[in-house]
Amino acid sequence: MVVITLPDGSKREYPEPLTVAAVAQSIGSGLAKAALAGKLNGNLVDTSHLIDKDANLAIITDKDADGVDVIRHSTAHLLAYAVKELFPEAQVTIGPVIGNGFYYDFSYKRPFTPEDLETIERRMAELAKKDEVITRKVLPRNEAVAYFKSIGEHYKSEIILSIPAGEDVSLYTEGKFTDLCRGPHVPSTGKLKVFKLLRVAGAYWRGDSKNEMLQRIYGTAWAKKEDQDAHLHMLEEAEKRDHRKLGKQLDLFHFQEEAPGLIFWHPRGWAIWQQVEQYMRKIYQDHGYQEVKAPQIIDRSLWEKSGHWENYKENMFTTESESRAYALKPMNCPGHILIFNSGLHSYRELPLRFGEFGQCHRNEPSGALHGLMRVRGFTQDDGHIFCTEDQIQSEVADFDQVVRSVYQDFGFTEVAVKLALRPEKRVGDDAIWDKAETALRGALKTSGQEWEELPGEGAFYGPKIEYHLKDSIGRSWQCGTIQVDFSMPSRLGAEYVAVDNSRKTPVMLHRAIVGSLERFIGILIENHAGAMPVWLAPVQVAVLNISENSGQYALKVEQLLKKQGFRVVSDLRNEKITYKIRDHALQKHPYILVVGDKEANGNLVAVRGRGSVDLGVMTIDAFTERLQEDIFHRVVTPVASTSAV
């Protein structure tokens, strides 16, 4: 007798072992038809998996996130199947699920072209329509190696040889194609109906630049066509909003090979930077932070004491001077502890909050660099709170309120909270980690927040709460964080005088709101498609004259607005006004003021809002008041649309 417990708690008894598919059929033919996999005692298995003892089982369909992942994984193998059909000499390597899709790496004698991708995708559709059953078999490791060598798949042989001797491996077959895979897969290729190949990129075998460069084909797959259509539309929007393209178009910043992963800020880009930094500086001041500044280069011995050298040295830039080894700081926290340690502190001073716009450097691999989003030199709105254990929950709860207010001001209204828990590589014993994780859970409960837990994704020195922002096209960005650290203050000798005159080690809370200012500005540029809100816009107003006669008046308007602190440019070129309007509209300025003889004689301005919206003629004072209101209320856009130019 086999007893199956279903997700609703109900139990079903079967006289003999049976497959996941048979259980689904016993529940209903509709479920059997929809079944893609099973979740047996928490593990995903094929519908053909035989259940021979009592178990908990959930039938996985395309309505489940796990089901969509199974579809994507199976589609990656369908891609490999199609490539081998069309290009028999190609060798297959690996093909995992990623994000909203999948990829598969191939070794082939020439680059795949866009036309090849179209041909491969058509062949995938043909193979899917054949609805070939996907079967699993298990072989001893050495037999599997021999099999793949016999068919000329040397990469697969190498993968299997990395598996310990004596272990079995699983192979999946669909039609004439057999691949190494843990599974599970959908029952047959006919379940794969909605997919799209996206692009080809280079990828080194096993991620090592010393190895062969492979070709990586990216694709996406979904349960429903409308979901895929929405995703493809998002990708199109993301390409239009790419901050690297907009950075060049709007003259904000650039990169050069002479300084890989480091940014050359142009005046307009630096104007955005200054607005973000000054805004965050005001947040520091309003919430009890004292701004500090620690050195860029610190002796290696400090990084050894802090634990960074052991856990992070491969990401650190190092240098030497007078036979001493130094490292550029990858993080600001040890420097802040040294500032704390420079004087004796009483419990009455706690919580003590330090903030720094601290420039950090991390030796990121060149292949990982990505515009402003992944750089080697960046500045954090970094803060560290030294407090007692009893103060953790209130400090974290207060931070939660602040961080949400900040995101609202920058135009982000949807924020997801995640709790990243202890990683495998960490400092401190389990008792300390238990205490830290319990404190963060308690703070989130106090704040009334819902959260998702992420096992294994905490920092090496402590667990952390992460804030993930959803942008205007639905992408999620992790920005803010607050982390509980019981270890580093102790390792670096931080102490305070407790109420009983004993010396105790403070808890340190690491916190950032926007995180890397570079990355956050990149997110802002993409979120607003370069059309920055008035308070952040590098140029808030452009003043254009219609004729040479009105040139002096245009300059007067420019100076009047500049004296009030607005960021203004004037354009007195001898060009048609329609040409100048379009030129400045492409620069995505919030406002364009057009002035001619009539405006000059009446001390007026003709106002155009972003998106070619005619706001009419008004006095300079009336326009100034409007501008001040937009800035004060941090209006995301003063017009109905920011997409038009």
HELIX and SHEET records of a PDB file:
HELIX    1   1 VAL A   20  ILE A   27  1                                   8    
HELIX    2   2 SER A   29  ALA A   34  1                                   6    
HELIX    3   3 ALA A   65  LEU A   86  1                                  22    
HELIX    4   4 PRO A  114  LYS A  129  1                                  16    
HELIX    5   5 ARG A  141  SER A  150  1                                  10    
HELIX    6   6 HIS A  154  LEU A  161  1                                   8    
HELIX    7   7 THR A  189  LYS A  191  5                                   3    
HELIX    8   8 TRP A  205  GLY A  207  5                                   3    
HELIX    9   9 LYS A  225  LYS A  240  1                                  16    
HELIX   10  10 HIS A  243  GLN A  249  1                                   7    
HELIX   11  11 PRO A  267  ASP A  286  1                                  20    
HELIX   12  12 ARG A  300  SER A  306  1                                   7    
HELIX   13  13 HIS A  308  TYR A  312  1                                   5    
HELIX   14  14 LYS A  313  ASN A  315  5                                   3    
HELIX   15  15 CYS A  333  ASN A  341  1                                   9    
HELIX   16  16 TYR A  347  GLU A  349  5                                   3    
HELIX   17  17 SER A  366  ALA A  368  5                                   3    
HELIX   18  18 GLU A  389  GLN A  391  5                                   3    
HELIX   19  19 ILE A  392  ASP A  409  1                                  18    
HELIX   20  20 ASP A  430  SER A  447  1                                  18    
HELIX   21  21 MET A  488  ARG A  491  1                                   4    
HELIX   22  22 LEU A  517  ASN A  527  1                                  11    
HELIX   23  23 GLU A  548  SER A  550  5                                   3    
HELIX   24  24 GLY A  551  LYS A  563  1                                  13    
HELIX   25  25 ILE A  577  LEU A  586  1                                  10    
HELIX   26  26 ASP A  597  GLY A  602  1                                   6    
HELIX   27  27 ILE A  620  PHE A  632  1                                  13    
SHEET    1   A 5 LYS A  11  TYR A  14  0                                        
SHEET    2   A 5 VAL A   2  THR A   5 -1                                        
SHEET    3   A 5 ALA A  55  ILE A  60  1                                        
SHEET    4   A 5 ALA A  37  LEU A  40 -1                                        
SHEET    5   A 5 ASN A  43  VAL A  45 -1                                        
SHEET    1   B 2 LEU A  18  THR A  19  0                                        
SHEET    2   B 2 LEU A  50  ILE A  51 -1                                        
SHEET    1   C 3 GLN A  91  VAL A  92  0                                        
SHEET    2   C 3 GLY A 101  SER A 107 -1                                        
SHEET    3   C 3 VAL A  97  ILE A  98 -1                                        
SHEET    1   D 4 GLN A  91  VAL A  92  0                                        
SHEET    2   D 4 GLY A 101  SER A 107 -1                                        
SHEET    3   D 4 MET A 213  TRP A 222 -1                                        
SHEET    4   D 4 VAL A 194  TYR A 204 -1                                        
SHEET    1   E 3 ILE A 134  PRO A 140  0                                        
SHEET    2   E 3 ASP A 168  GLU A 174 -1                                        
SHEET    3   E 3 PHE A 177  LEU A 180 -1                                        
SHEET    1   F 2 PHE A 253  HIS A 254  0                                        
SHEET    2   F 2 PHE A 264  TRP A 265 -1                                        
SHEET    1   G 8 TYR A 289  GLU A 291  0                                        
SHEET    2   G 8 LEU A 352  HIS A 361  1                                        
SHEET    3   G 8 GLY A 377  CYS A 387 -1                                        
SHEET    4   G 8 VAL A 507  SER A 516 -1                                        
SHEET    5   G 8 SER A 476  ASP A 485 -1                                        
SHEET    6   G 8 LYS A 464  LYS A 470 -1                                        
SHEET    7   G 8 GLU A 414  ALA A 420 -1                                        
SHEET    8   G 8 GLU A 452  LEU A 454  1                                        
SHEET    1   H 3 ILE A 297  ASP A 299  0                                        
SHEET    2   H 3 ARG A 324  LEU A 328 -1                                        
SHEET    3   H 3 THR A 318  SER A 321 -1                                        
SHEET    1   I 2 TYR A 496  VAL A 497  0                                        
SHEET    2   I 2 ARG A 503  LYS A 504 -1                                        
SHEET    1   J 5 VAL A 568  ASP A 571  0                                        
SHEET    2   J 5 VAL A 541  ASN A 545  1                                        
SHEET    3   J 5 TYR A 591  VAL A 595  1                                        
SHEET    4   J 5 LEU A 604  GLY A 609 -1                                        
SHEET    5   J 5 VAL A 613  THR A 619 -1                                        
END                                                                             
